[in-house]
């Protein structure tokens, strides 16, 4: 099943822009996020996010499979 994924426009202190699902408790406010699309996995969402930002990571809470740092 596809989920809606967003990227945080504001980088974390380490420079990463985090990928979140629409249901995440830590989803940024509307003005601070960009819709990436509907994907069947966080890996596909992170791949798309890399077209927007150089340094990308999955959210520890909603995309743990893609969280690396």
C-alpha positions as CSV (number, residue, x, y, z in Angstrom):
1,X,0.0,0.0,0.0
2,X,1.3,3.4,-1.0
3,X,1.9,6.2,1.6
4,X,2.3,9.9,1.2
5,X,5.8,11.1,1.8
6,X,7.2,14.5,2.6
7,X,10.6,16.1,2.9
8,X,11.5,18.6,5.6
9,X,12.7,21.8,3.9
10,X,14.7,22.6,7.1
11,X,17.9,20.6,7.5
12,X,18.7,18.9,10.8
13,X,21.8,20.1,12.7
14,X,23.9,17.4,10.8
15,X,22.7,18.8,7.4
16,X,20.1,16.0,6.6
17,X,16.7,16.7,5.3
18,X,14.3,14.1,6.8
19,X,11.7,12.1,4.9
20,X,8.4,11.6,6.8
21,X,5.1,9.9,6.1
22,X,1.9,11.9,6.3
23,X,1.0,10.2,9.7
24,X,4.3,11.0,11.4
25,X,4.1,12.8,14.8
26,X,7.2,14.8,13.7
27,X,5.9,15.9,10.3
28,X,6.9,19.5,9.8
29,X,4.3,22.3,9.4
30,X,2.9,22.8,5.9
31,X,5.2,25.7,5.1
32,X,8.3,23.7,6.1
33,X,7.7,20.5,4.1
34,X,7.5,19.5,0.4
35,X,5.3,16.7,-0.9
36,X,7.5,14.0,-2.5
37,X,4.7,11.7,-3.8
38,X,3.0,8.4,-3.0
39,X,5.4,5.5,-2.6
40,X,5.3,1.8,-1.6
41,X,8.4,2.2,0.5
42,X,10.5,4.7,2.3
43,X,13.5,3.7,0.1
44,X,11.7,5.0,-3.0
45,X,10.7,8.2,-1.2
46,X,14.3,8.8,-0.1
47,X,15.5,8.2,-3.6
48,X,13.0,10.9,-4.8
49,X,14.1,13.2,-2.0
50,X,17.7,13.0,-3.3
51,X,16.5,14.8,-6.4
52,X,15.6,17.8,-4.2
53,X,18.4,17.7,-1.5
54,X,21.9,16.3,-1.4
55,X,21.8,15.1,2.2
56,X,18.7,13.0,3.0
57,X,17.7,10.6,5.8
58,X,14.5,8.8,6.8
59,X,12.8,9.9,10.0
60,X,13.7,7.7,13.0
61,X,10.0,7.5,14.0
62,X,8.1,6.9,10.8
63,X,10.8,5.7,8.3
64,X,13.1,3.7,10.6
65,X,14.0,1.3,7.8
66,X,15.6,4.3,6.0
67,X,17.1,6.1,9.0
68,X,20.9,6.0,8.9
69,X,22.2,8.7,11.1
